[in-house]
């Protein structure tokens, strides 16, 4: 049996370097992945179709 992932990997475009980014079909919203070309962290903002955005930077939480 062939799964969808083996037949049709999902492709999107890196918003930083505009290179194609191959992903699995099992992406979830807000998942963070890396661009293989520029190593930028990307956040999945939509899954149908896949849309990527620059991941927000982690900031320190000072408990305020």
Residue frames relative to the residue before (quaternion, step in Angstrom):
aa qw qx qy qz dx dy dz
X 1.0000 0.0000 0.0000 0.0000 0.00 0.00 0.00
X 0.2471 -0.7683 0.5779 0.1209 3.56 -0.94 0.92
X 0.3017 -0.7505 0.5581 0.1849 3.55 -0.88 0.92
X 0.6593 -0.5045 0.3777 0.4100 3.56 -1.28 0.39
X 0.6253 0.5662 -0.3403 0.4155 3.59 1.03 -0.81
X 0.6652 0.4987 -0.3087 0.4620 3.60 1.02 -0.76
X 0.7105 0.4643 -0.2519 0.4649 3.57 1.06 -0.73
X 0.8390 0.0707 0.0473 0.5374 3.55 0.76 -1.05
X 0.1044 -0.7907 0.5999 0.0629 3.62 0.11 1.20
X 0.4841 -0.6742 0.4806 0.2830 3.54 -1.06 0.77
X 0.1476 -0.7896 0.5924 0.0620 3.53 -0.98 0.89
X 0.0029 -0.7648 0.6439 -0.0198 3.54 -1.10 0.79
X 0.4361 -0.6833 0.5190 0.2713 3.56 -1.30 0.07
X 0.4516 -0.6726 0.5175 0.2754 3.56 -0.96 0.91
X 0.3873 -0.7387 0.4969 0.2396 3.65 -0.72 0.98
X 0.6333 0.5383 -0.3343 0.4443 3.62 1.20 -0.32
X 0.8343 0.1432 -0.0436 0.5307 3.62 0.70 -1.09
X 0.4040 -0.7547 0.4266 0.2920 3.59 1.37 -0.04
X 0.4000 0.6820 -0.5017 0.3510 3.60 1.14 0.57
X 0.5330 -0.5993 0.4661 0.3735 3.59 -1.13 0.48
X 0.1660 -0.7651 0.6178 0.0737 3.55 -1.08 0.83
X 0.2258 -0.7678 0.5878 0.1180 3.57 -0.65 1.13
X 0.0206 -0.8013 0.5974 -0.0243 3.55 -0.87 0.97
X 0.5535 -0.5694 0.4655 0.3907 3.55 -1.25 0.12
X 0.5621 -0.5990 0.4408 0.3618 3.57 -1.21 0.32
X 0.6423 0.5375 -0.3185 0.4440 3.59 1.24 -0.22
X 0.2313 0.7892 -0.5334 0.1977 3.59 1.01 0.72
X 0.1894 -0.7521 0.6181 0.1281 3.54 -1.22 0.55
X 0.6038 -0.5448 0.4325 0.3894 3.54 -1.18 0.53
X 0.8234 0.2107 -0.2076 0.4843 3.56 -1.11 0.84
X 0.4254 0.6760 -0.4898 0.3495 3.62 1.22 0.16
X 0.2607 -0.7604 0.5759 0.1488 3.58 -1.01 0.80
X 0.0116 -0.7818 0.6225 -0.0340 3.55 -0.86 1.07
X 0.4196 -0.6935 0.5241 0.2613 3.58 -1.28 0.29
X 0.4270 -0.6363 0.5714 0.2937 3.56 -1.17 0.64
X 0.4431 -0.7153 0.4756 0.2567 3.61 -0.78 1.00
X 0.6873 0.4886 -0.2915 0.4516 3.62 1.10 -0.55
X 0.8289 0.2016 -0.0942 0.5132 3.62 0.67 -1.04
X 0.4076 -0.7536 0.4300 0.2846 3.61 1.36 -0.04
X 0.3722 0.7147 -0.5030 0.3125 3.59 1.18 0.42
X 0.4117 -0.6780 0.5463 0.2690 3.56 -1.07 0.75
X 0.1036 -0.8069 0.5816 -0.0006 3.54 -0.83 1.09
X 0.2669 -0.7545 0.5806 0.1495 3.52 -1.06 0.79
X 0.3999 -0.6858 0.5536 0.2515 3.56 -1.01 0.84
X 0.0935 -0.8228 0.5602 0.0186 3.59 -0.54 1.19
X 0.7703 0.0486 -0.0752 0.6314 3.60 1.32 -0.13
X 0.2806 -0.7866 0.5288 0.1513 3.58 -1.08 0.68
X 0.7811 0.2128 -0.1317 0.5721 3.64 1.15 -0.40
X 0.4260 -0.4451 -0.6785 0.4000 1.72 0.10 2.46
X 0.6412 -0.5264 0.3891 0.4004 3.54 -1.28 0.33
X 0.0041 0.7765 -0.6282 0.0493 3.53 -0.88 1.06
X 0.1507 -0.8035 0.5746 0.0392 3.55 -0.80 1.09
X 0.0818 -0.7600 0.6430 0.0469 3.55 -1.22 0.64
X 0.6203 -0.5079 0.4128 0.4322 3.57 -1.23 0.29
X 0.4396 -0.6960 0.5005 0.2681 3.57 -0.86 0.97
X 0.5024 -0.6423 0.4727 0.3340 3.58 -1.00 0.72
X 0.4754 -0.6607 0.4961 0.3022 3.55 -1.09 0.69
X 0.4641 -0.6675 0.5088 0.2832 3.53 -1.05 0.79
X 0.1462 -0.7908 0.5912 0.0605 3.54 -0.84 1.03
X 0.5763 -0.5805 0.4441 0.3655 3.53 -1.18 0.49
X 0.2354 -0.7372 0.6169 0.1435 3.53 -1.07 0.80
X 0.1705 -0.8190 0.5442 0.0627 3.54 -0.41 1.23
X 0.5629 -0.6445 0.3745 0.3571 3.57 1.22 0.34
X 0.4607 0.6857 -0.4472 0.3430 3.55 1.15 0.46
